[in-house]
Amino acid sequence: MLFFQLVDTIPIVMNENSPVTEVGGISIGQKGDPYKPIVSQFEKRGISVTAGSISYWRRGKRTAGRTRRRLEVGEIVARKGAERKNKQLLYIIEAALIEEDALINDPNSFGRGYGIVVPVAEKLHVPPGEIHVVLRLMRADICLAEKVPESVFNNFSHAVSEFRLRYPLDSRQESPLTKKLHDQRWDGSMSGFYKIFNSVGAPTIRAWLPYELKMFEDWYLHQQEANSLTAFDEVILSNWRKYNLGPTSKEIKKLTGVSLDEPALASHIRVLDGTFLPKID
């Protein structure tokens, strides 16, 4: 069961005459009613709340918007699995692949990842920064997988080989990534690659983007067929009970090398429940 903890650290003041009477169909009772039966009802729905929060809701001192949101997302994921996530990410990947061919064959493409990101962002009506966040989420998602299908790993290995041929060592086209893979004796693993990859600058990261798209497409097609949550999904959902996702961010970076701040991790919740790109549903 997915388990979310309500921690209302910032009170939201309401009209004293507007107490909360129910949250997601759960009656929270009145002043003087025992808390334990109400807490148990939330636990059955996968949510943990405190007696203090219930008391604030009854007195109209705080809204229950955050808890309603957790109930809603938990129910969507329980009902839909990773269906909405995979649908949205494949939609973004397909849009990026349309832009990819010209860029990957352009001899002047180094550092021009915006040649993909900006048109995709415009098509989807989101800021370019949101697309960059989704790319980092996908990298962390695939790196945390215990095992990827053989075709996905083959796509990855081919992409690295192509990148190294395009930006070879000891040449005018040498990439900082090519050099670091050599100097740090990359072990050939996907997680090892991305730990090195995430230590290079933005131009190199953008240059790599056209090469990883096919790998992403293959990975999420497999995920679409399985329709199950990944290890990354489980980590984010299990820690979403905390409003400070800092520990999760540090954990993800240690395991994958991918930097994801709290807003980025919160964006993954919107990907999971289908509200990142709501117009495609």
DATAWO-V683060 format. One record per residue. RES is the residue in one small letter. D_LAST is the distance of its C-alpha to the last C-alpha in whole Angstrom. Layout:
RES&D_LAST / RES&D_LAST
//
This chain:
m&26 / l&24 / f&26 / f&26 / q&29 / l&29 / v&31 / d&31 / t&34 / i&33 / p&34 / i&32 / v&35 / m&34 / n&36 / e&39 / n&38 / s&35 / p&35 / v&31 / t&32 / e&29 / v&26 / g&23 / g&25 / i&28 / s&31 / i&33 / g&37 / q&39 / k&42 / g&44 / d&42 / p&42 / y&39 / k&39 / p&37 / i&34 / v&34 / s&34 / q&31 / f&29 / e&30 / k&29 / r&25 / g&26 / i&27 / s&30 / v&31 / t&35 / a&37 / g&38 / s&34 / i&35 / s&38 / y&36 / w&33 / r&36 / r&38 / g&35 / k&36 / r&32 / t&29 / a&27 / g&24 / r&24 / t&24 / r&22 / r&19 / r&20 / l&20 / e&17 / v&16 / g&18 / e&17 / i&13 / v&15 / a&18 / r&15 / k&13 / g&15 / a&14 / e&11 / r&8 / k&11 / n&12 / k&9 / q&9 / l&12 / l&13 / y&11 / i&13 / i&16 / e&16 / a&16 / a&19 / l&21 / i&21 / e&23 / e&25 / d&27 / a&29 / l&29 / i&31 / n&33 / d&34 / p&38 / n&37 / s&34 / f&35 / g&33 / r&31 / g&28 / y&27 / g&27 / i&23 / v&22 / v&23 / p&21 / v&18 / a&18 / e&19 / k&16 / l&13 / h&15 / v&16 / p&20 / p&21 / g&22 / e&19 / i&18 / h&22 / v&21 / v&18 / l&21 / r&23 / l&21 / m&20 / r&24 / a&25 / d&22 / i&24 / c&27 / l&27 / a&27 / e&30 / k&30 / v&27 / p&27 / e&30 / s&28 / v&27 / f&30 / n&31 / n&29 / f&30 / s&33 / h&33 / a&31 / v&34 / s&37 / e&35 / f&35 / r&39 / l&40 / r&38 / y&40 / p&43 / l&45 / d&49 / s&47 / r&46 / q&43 / e&43 / s&40 / p&40 / l&38 / t&40 / k&43 / k&42 / l&40 / h&44 / d&46 / q&44 / r&44 / w&41 / d&41 / g&38 / s&35 / m&32 / s&32 / g&36 / f&34 / y&32 / k&34 / i&36 / f&33 / n&33 / s&36 / v&36 / g&35 / a&32 / p&34 / t&34 / i&30 / r&29 / a&31 / w&30 / l&26 / p&26 / y&28 / e&26 / l&23 / k&23 / m&24 / f&21 / e&19 / d&21 / w&21 / y&17 / l&17 / h&20 / q&18 / q&15 / e&18 / a&19 / n&16 / s&19 / l&19 / t&21 / a&25 / f&23 / d&20 / e&23 / v&25 / i&23 / l&22 / s&25 / n&27 / w&24 / r&27 / k&29 / y&28 / n&30 / l&28 / g&31 / p&32 / t&29 / s&29 / k&33 / e&32 / i&29 / k&31 / k&34 / l&33 / t&31 / g&32 / v&29 / s&29 / l&26 / d&27 / e&26 / p&23 / a&22 / l&22 / a&20 / s&17 / h&17 / i&16 / r&13 / v&12 / l&13 / d&11 / g&8 / t&9 / f&11 / l&8 / p&6 / k&6 / i&4 / d&0
//
